[in-house]
């Protein structure tokens, strides 16, 4: 469990944790992989959110998932991408969170993920929490904690 004082400092600017859905790049599950490939490469992303037509979260799609579909034995076939839909290759079991401000959970999950999709209980995609934003909070904490607290080392017991 995170110490309450540490958590308080980490969450002082918690409004920065959530990057809202309306500014997060995404593709629809019914888009073809060619379209998704263009979106990913134009935005220089490795992974992107997949939604349905109603804005419900469906999964993630990575550049490597797309390139796997293009590879043939002796060549790369980009034309194949126009015949394959995003929903046919996307990852549907990616970890998501409901509460973007649960710092302890976010820290644990962001260890292995560059971002976390934030999904409401009804399936609406509300945004993402990024490792970058949480690391900014950690950076602020480690550089400013001594302005608020006197830190002393606990006495070690001698056996």
TITOR-697002 format. One record per residue: residue in three letters; x, z, y of N, C-alpha, C in turn; residue number from 0. Coordinates in Angstrom, 1 decimal. Example, Ala and Ser with C-alpha at 12.3 -4.5 7.8 and 13.67 -1.06 7.14 Angstrom:
BEGIN
 res    n.X    n.Z    n.Y   ca.X   ca.Z   ca.Y    c.X    c.Z    c.Y   n
 Ala   13.2    7.8   -5.7   12.3    7.8   -4.5   13.2    7.8   -3.3   0
 Ser   12.8    7.1   -2.2   13.7    7.1   -1.1   12.9    7.9    0.0   1
END
This chain:
BEGIN
 res    n.X    n.Z    n.Y   ca.X   ca.Z   ca.Y    c.X    c.Z    c.Y   n
 Unk    0.8    0.0   -1.2    0.0    0.0    0.0    0.9    0.0    1.2   0
 Unk    0.5   -0.8    2.2    1.3   -0.9    3.5    1.0    0.4    4.3   1
 Unk    2.0    1.0    4.9    1.9    2.1    5.8    1.0    1.7    6.9   2
 Unk    0.1    2.6    7.3   -0.9    2.3    8.4   -0.2    1.9    9.7   3
 Unk    0.9    2.6   10.0    1.6    2.2   11.3    2.1    0.8   11.2   4
 Unk    2.7    0.4   10.1    3.2   -0.9    9.9    2.1   -1.9   10.0   5
 Unk    1.0   -1.6    9.3   -0.1   -2.6    9.3   -0.7   -2.7   10.7   6
 Unk   -0.8   -1.7   11.4   -1.3   -1.7   12.8   -0.4   -2.7   13.6   7
 Unk    0.9   -2.6   13.5    1.8   -3.4   14.3    1.7   -4.9   13.8   8
 Unk    1.6   -5.1   12.5    1.5   -6.4   12.0    0.2   -7.1   12.4   9
 Unk   -0.9   -6.4   12.6   -2.1   -7.0   12.9   -2.5   -7.0   14.4  10
 Unk   -1.5   -6.6   15.3   -1.8   -6.6   16.7   -2.3   -7.9   17.2  11
 Unk   -1.7   -9.0   16.7   -2.1  -10.3   17.1   -2.7  -11.1   16.0  12
 Unk   -3.6  -10.4   15.2   -4.1  -11.0   14.0   -5.0  -12.2   14.3  13
 Unk   -5.5  -12.4   15.5   -6.2  -13.6   15.8   -5.4  -14.8   15.6  14
 Unk   -4.1  -14.7   15.6   -3.2  -15.8   15.3   -3.1  -16.2   13.9  15
 Unk   -3.5  -15.3   13.0   -3.4  -15.5   11.5   -4.2  -16.7   11.1  16
 Unk   -5.4  -16.7   11.6   -6.4  -17.8   11.1   -6.2  -19.0   11.9  17
 Unk   -5.9  -20.1   11.3   -5.9  -21.4   11.9   -7.2  -22.0   11.6  18
 Unk   -8.1  -22.2   12.6   -9.5  -22.6   12.3   -9.6  -24.0   11.6  19
 Unk  -10.7  -24.1   10.8  -10.9  -25.3   10.0  -11.0  -26.6   10.9  20
 Unk  -11.5  -26.5   12.1  -11.6  -27.7   12.9  -10.3  -28.3   13.4  21
 Unk   -9.2  -27.6   13.2   -7.9  -28.2   13.6   -7.0  -28.3   12.4  22
 Unk   -7.5  -28.1   11.2   -6.7  -28.2    9.9   -7.0  -29.6    9.3  23
 Unk   -6.0  -30.4    9.1   -6.1  -31.7    8.5   -6.7  -31.5    7.1  24
 Unk   -7.6  -32.4    6.7   -8.2  -32.4    5.4   -8.6  -33.8    5.0  25
 Unk   -9.0  -33.9    3.7   -9.5  -35.1    3.2  -10.8  -34.8    2.4  26
 Unk  -11.6  -35.8    2.2  -12.8  -35.5    1.4  -12.6  -35.9   -0.1  27
 Unk  -13.3  -35.2   -0.9  -13.1  -35.4   -2.4  -13.5  -36.8   -2.8  28
 Unk  -14.3  -37.5   -2.0  -14.7  -38.8   -2.3  -13.8  -39.9   -1.6  29
 Unk  -12.8  -39.5   -0.9  -11.8  -40.4   -0.4  -10.9  -40.9   -1.5  30
 Unk  -10.4  -42.1   -1.3   -9.5  -42.6   -2.4   -8.1  -42.1   -2.1  31
 Unk   -7.2  -42.1   -3.1   -5.9  -41.6   -2.9   -5.0  -42.3   -1.9  32
 Unk   -5.3  -43.6   -1.6   -4.6  -44.3   -0.6   -4.8  -43.7    0.7  33
 Unk   -6.1  -43.4    1.0   -6.5  -42.8    2.3   -5.7  -41.4    2.4  34
 Unk   -5.8  -40.6    1.4   -5.2  -39.3    1.3   -3.7  -39.4    1.5  35
 Unk   -3.1  -40.4    0.9   -1.6  -40.7    1.1   -1.3  -40.9    2.5  36
 Unk   -2.1  -41.7    3.2   -1.9  -42.0    4.6   -2.0  -40.8    5.5  37
 Unk   -3.0  -40.0    5.2   -3.2  -38.7    6.0   -2.0  -37.8    5.8  38
 Unk   -1.6  -37.6    4.5   -0.5  -36.7    4.3    0.8  -37.2    4.9  39
 Unk    1.1  -38.4    4.8    2.4  -38.9    5.3    2.4  -39.0    6.8  40
 Unk    1.2  -39.3    7.4    1.2  -39.4    8.9    1.3  -38.0    9.5  41
 Unk    0.8  -37.0    8.9    0.9  -35.6    9.4    2.1  -34.9    8.9  42
 Unk    2.9  -35.6    8.0    4.1  -35.0    7.4    3.8  -33.7    6.6  43
 Unk    2.7  -33.7    5.9    2.3  -32.5    5.1    2.7  -32.8    3.6  44
 Unk    2.9  -31.8    2.9    3.1  -31.9    1.4    1.8  -31.6    0.7  45
 Unk    0.9  -30.9    1.3   -0.3  -30.5    0.6   -1.4  -30.4    1.7  46
 Unk   -2.7  -30.7    1.3   -3.8  -30.8    2.2   -5.1  -30.3    1.6  47
 Unk   -5.9  -29.8    2.4   -7.2  -29.2    2.0   -8.2  -30.4    1.6  48
 Unk   -9.0  -30.1    0.5  -10.0  -31.1    0.1  -11.4  -30.5    0.3  49
 Unk  -12.2  -31.2    1.0  -13.6  -30.7    1.2  -14.6  -31.7    0.7  50
 Unk  -15.9  -31.2    0.6  -17.0  -32.2    0.2  -17.6  -32.6    1.6  51
 Unk  -18.6  -33.4    1.5  -19.3  -33.9    2.7  -19.9  -32.9    3.5  52
 Unk  -20.2  -31.7    3.0  -20.8  -30.6    3.7  -19.8  -29.6    4.2  53
 Unk  -18.5  -29.9    4.1  -17.5  -28.9    4.7  -17.2  -27.8    3.7  54
 Unk  -17.6  -27.9    2.5  -17.3  -26.9    1.5  -16.0  -27.1    0.9  55
 Unk  -15.2  -26.1    0.7  -13.9  -26.2    0.1  -14.0  -26.6   -1.4  56
 Unk  -13.2  -27.6   -1.8  -13.1  -28.0   -3.1  -11.8  -27.9   -3.8  57
 Unk  -10.7  -27.9   -3.0   -9.4  -27.7   -3.7   -8.3  -28.2   -2.7  58
 Unk   -7.1  -28.5   -3.4   -6.0  -29.0   -2.6   -5.4  -30.2   -3.3  59
 Unk   -4.8  -31.0   -2.5   -4.2  -32.3   -2.9   -2.8  -32.3   -2.4  60
 Unk   -1.8  -32.6   -3.3   -0.4  -32.6   -2.8    0.1  -34.1   -2.9  61
 Unk    1.2  -34.3   -2.1    1.8  -35.6   -2.1    2.3  -35.9   -3.5  62
 Unk    2.8  -34.9   -4.2    3.4  -35.2   -5.6    2.2  -35.6   -6.5  63
 Unk    1.0  -35.1   -6.3   -0.1  -35.5   -7.2   -0.4  -36.9   -7.0  64
 Unk   -0.3  -37.4   -5.8   -0.5  -38.8   -5.4    0.6  -39.7   -6.0  65
 Unk    1.8  -39.3   -5.8    3.0  -40.1   -6.2    3.0  -40.2   -7.8  66
 Unk    2.5  -39.2   -8.4    2.4  -39.2   -9.9    1.5  -40.4  -10.3  67
 Unk    0.5  -40.6   -9.6   -0.5  -41.7   -9.9    0.1  -43.1   -9.6  68
 Unk    1.0  -43.2   -8.7    1.6  -44.5   -8.4    2.7  -44.9   -9.3  69
 Unk    3.3  -44.0  -10.0    4.4  -44.3  -10.9    4.0  -45.0  -12.1  70
 Unk    4.7  -46.1  -12.4    4.6  -46.8  -13.6    5.9  -46.8  -14.3  71
 Unk    6.0  -47.4  -15.5    7.3  -47.4  -16.2    8.5  -48.0  -15.4  72
 Unk    8.3  -49.1  -14.8    9.4  -49.7  -14.1    9.2  -50.0  -12.6  73
 Unk    8.1  -49.5  -12.1    7.8  -49.7  -10.6    6.8  -48.7  -10.1  74
 Unk    6.7  -48.7   -8.8    5.7  -47.9   -8.1    4.6  -48.8   -7.7  75
 Unk    3.4  -48.5   -8.0    2.2  -49.3   -7.8    1.3  -48.6   -6.8  76
 Unk    1.4  -48.9   -5.5    0.6  -48.3   -4.5   -0.8  -48.7   -4.6  77
 Unk   -1.1  -49.9   -5.1   -2.4  -50.5   -5.1   -3.3  -49.7   -6.0  78
 Unk   -2.8  -48.9   -7.0   -3.6  -48.1   -7.9   -4.3  -47.0   -7.1  79
 Unk   -3.8  -46.6   -6.0   -4.3  -45.5   -5.2   -5.7  -45.8   -4.7  80
 Unk   -6.0  -47.1   -4.5   -7.3  -47.5   -3.9   -8.5  -47.3   -4.9  81
 Unk   -8.1  -47.2   -6.2   -9.1  -47.1   -7.3   -9.3  -45.7   -7.8  82
 Unk   -8.5  -44.7   -7.3   -8.6  -43.3   -7.8   -9.1  -42.4   -6.6  83
 Unk  -10.0  -41.6   -6.9  -10.6  -40.7   -5.9   -9.8  -39.4   -5.9  84
 Unk   -9.8  -38.7   -4.8   -9.2  -37.4   -4.6   -9.7  -36.4   -5.6  85
 Unk  -11.0  -36.4   -5.9  -11.5  -35.4   -6.8  -11.0  -35.6   -8.2  86
 Unk  -10.5  -36.8   -8.5  -10.0  -37.0   -9.9   -8.6  -36.4  -10.2  87
 Unk   -7.9  -36.0   -9.1   -6.5  -35.5   -9.3   -6.3  -34.2   -8.5  88
 Unk   -7.2  -33.7   -7.7   -6.9  -32.5   -6.9   -6.8  -31.3   -7.7  89
 Unk   -6.2  -30.3   -7.1   -6.1  -29.0   -7.8   -7.3  -28.1   -7.4  90
 Unk   -8.0  -27.7   -8.4   -9.2  -26.9   -8.1   -9.1  -25.4   -8.3  91
 Unk   -8.0  -25.0   -8.8   -7.8  -23.6   -9.1   -6.8  -22.9   -8.2  92
 Unk   -6.6  -23.5   -7.0   -5.7  -22.8   -6.0   -6.3  -21.5   -5.5  93
 Unk   -5.4  -20.6   -5.2   -5.8  -19.3   -4.7   -6.4  -19.5   -3.3  94
 Unk   -7.5  -18.8   -3.0   -8.1  -18.8   -1.7   -8.4  -17.3   -1.3  95
 Unk   -8.6  -17.1    0.0   -9.0  -15.8    0.5  -10.3  -15.8    1.3  96
 Unk  -11.0  -14.7    1.4  -12.2  -14.6    2.2  -11.8  -14.0    3.5  97
 Unk  -10.9  -13.0    3.5  -10.6  -12.2    4.7   -9.1  -12.6    5.1  98
 Unk   -9.0  -13.4    6.2   -7.7  -13.8    6.6   -6.8  -12.6    7.2  99
 Unk   -7.4  -11.5    7.4   -6.8  -10.4    8.0   -6.4   -9.2    7.1 100
 Unk   -6.5   -9.5    5.8   -6.1   -8.5    4.8   -4.6   -8.8    4.6 101
 Unk   -3.8   -8.1    5.4   -2.3   -8.4    5.5   -1.6   -8.2    4.1 102
 Unk   -2.0   -7.1    3.5   -1.3   -6.8    2.2   -1.6   -7.9    1.2 103
 Unk   -2.8   -8.3    1.1   -3.1   -9.4    0.1   -2.4  -10.7    0.6 104
 Unk   -2.5  -11.0    1.9   -1.9  -12.2    2.4   -0.4  -12.3    2.1 105
 Unk    0.3  -11.2    2.4    1.7  -11.1    2.1    2.1  -11.4    0.7 106
 Unk    1.3  -10.8   -0.2    1.5  -11.0   -1.6    1.3  -12.4   -2.1 107
 Unk    0.2  -13.0   -1.6   -0.1  -14.4   -2.0    0.8  -15.4   -1.3 108
 Unk    1.2  -15.2   -0.1    2.0  -16.1    0.7    3.5  -16.1    0.2 109
 Unk    3.8  -15.2   -0.7    5.1  -15.3   -1.3    5.3  -16.5   -2.1 110
 Unk    4.3  -17.0   -2.7    4.3  -18.2   -3.6    3.6  -19.4   -3.0 111
 Unk    3.0  -19.3   -1.9    2.2  -20.3   -1.3    2.5  -20.5    0.2 112
 Unk    2.7  -21.7    0.7    3.0  -21.9    2.1    1.7  -21.6    3.0 113
 Unk    0.5  -21.7    2.5   -0.7  -21.4    3.2   -1.8  -21.0    2.2 114
 Unk   -2.8  -20.3    2.8   -3.9  -19.9    2.0   -5.2  -20.4    2.6 115
 Unk   -6.0  -21.2    1.8   -7.3  -21.6    2.4   -8.2  -20.4    2.5 116
 Unk   -8.9  -20.3    3.6   -9.8  -19.2    3.8  -11.2  -19.8    3.6 117
 Unk  -11.9  -19.2    2.7  -13.2  -19.8    2.2  -14.3  -18.7    2.3 118
 Unk  -15.4  -18.9    3.0  -16.5  -18.0    3.1  -17.2  -17.8    1.7 119
 Unk  -17.9  -16.8    1.6  -18.6  -16.5    0.3  -19.5  -17.7   -0.1 120
 Unk  -20.1  -18.4    0.9  -21.0  -19.5    0.6  -20.2  -20.8    0.3 121
 Unk  -18.8  -20.8    0.3  -18.0  -21.9    0.0  -17.5  -22.7    1.2 122
 Unk  -18.0  -22.3    2.4  -17.6  -23.0    3.7  -16.1  -22.8    3.9 123
 Unk  -15.4  -23.9    4.2  -14.0  -23.8    4.6  -13.9  -23.3    6.0 124
 Unk  -13.2  -22.2    6.3  -13.1  -21.7    7.6  -11.8  -21.8    8.3 125
 Unk  -10.7  -22.1    7.5   -9.4  -22.3    8.0   -8.3  -21.9    7.0 126
 Unk   -7.1  -21.7    7.5   -6.0  -21.4    6.7   -5.2  -20.2    7.3 127
 Unk   -4.5  -19.5    6.5   -3.5  -18.5    6.9   -2.2  -19.0    6.4 128
 Unk   -1.2  -19.1    7.3    0.0  -19.7    7.0    1.1  -18.7    6.8 129
 Unk    2.1  -19.0    6.0    3.2  -18.1    5.8    4.0  -18.0    7.2 130
 Unk    4.0  -19.1    7.9    4.7  -19.1    9.2    4.1  -18.1   10.2 131
 Unk    2.8  -18.0   10.3    2.2  -17.1   11.2    2.4  -15.6   10.8 132
 Unk    2.3  -15.4    9.5    2.5  -14.0    9.1    4.0  -13.6    9.2 133
 Unk    4.9  -14.5    9.0    6.3  -14.2    9.2    6.6  -13.9   10.7 134
 Unk    5.9  -14.6   11.6    6.0  -14.3   13.0    5.7  -12.8   13.3 135
 Unk    4.6  -12.4   12.6    4.2  -11.0   12.8    5.2  -10.0   12.3 136
 Unk    5.8  -10.4   11.1    6.8   -9.5   10.5    8.0   -9.5   11.4 137
 Unk    8.4  -10.7   12.0    9.5  -10.8   12.9    9.3   -9.9   14.1 138
 Unk    8.1   -9.9   14.7    7.8   -9.1   15.8    8.0   -7.6   15.4 139
 Unk    7.5   -7.3   14.3    7.5   -5.9   13.8    9.0   -5.4   13.6 140
 Unk    9.8   -6.1   12.9   11.2   -5.7   12.7   12.0   -5.6   14.0 141
 Unk   11.6   -6.4   15.0   12.4   -6.4   16.2   11.8   -5.4   17.2 142
 Unk   10.6   -4.9   17.0   10.0   -4.0   18.0    9.6   -2.6   17.5 143
 Unk    9.8   -2.3   16.2    9.3   -1.1   15.7   10.0    0.1   16.4 144
 Unk   11.2    0.0   16.7   11.9    1.1   17.3   11.5    1.4   18.8 145
 Unk   10.7    0.5   19.4   10.2    0.7   20.7    9.0    1.7   20.6 146
 Unk    8.4    1.8   19.5    7.2    2.6   19.3    7.5    3.9   18.4 147
 Unk    8.4    3.7   17.5    8.7    4.8   16.5   10.2    5.2   16.5 148
 Unk   10.4    6.5   16.3   11.8    6.9   16.0   11.9    6.8   14.5 149
 Unk   12.9    6.1   14.0   13.1    5.9   12.6   14.2    6.7   12.1 150
 Unk   14.0    7.6   11.2   15.1    8.4   10.6   15.1    8.3    9.1 151
 Unk   16.3    8.4    8.6   16.4    8.3    7.1   16.0    9.6    6.5 152
 Unk   15.2    9.5    5.4   14.8   10.7    4.7   16.1   11.3    4.1 153
 Unk   16.0   12.7    4.0   17.1   13.4    3.3   17.1   13.0    1.8 154
 Unk   18.3   12.7    1.3   18.4   12.5   -0.1   18.6   13.8   -0.8 155
 Unk   18.0   14.0   -2.0   18.2   15.2   -2.7   19.4   15.1   -3.6 156
 Unk   20.2   16.1   -3.7   21.4   16.1   -4.5   21.1   16.8   -5.8 157
 Unk   21.4   16.2   -6.9   21.1   16.8   -8.2   22.3   17.4   -8.8 158
END
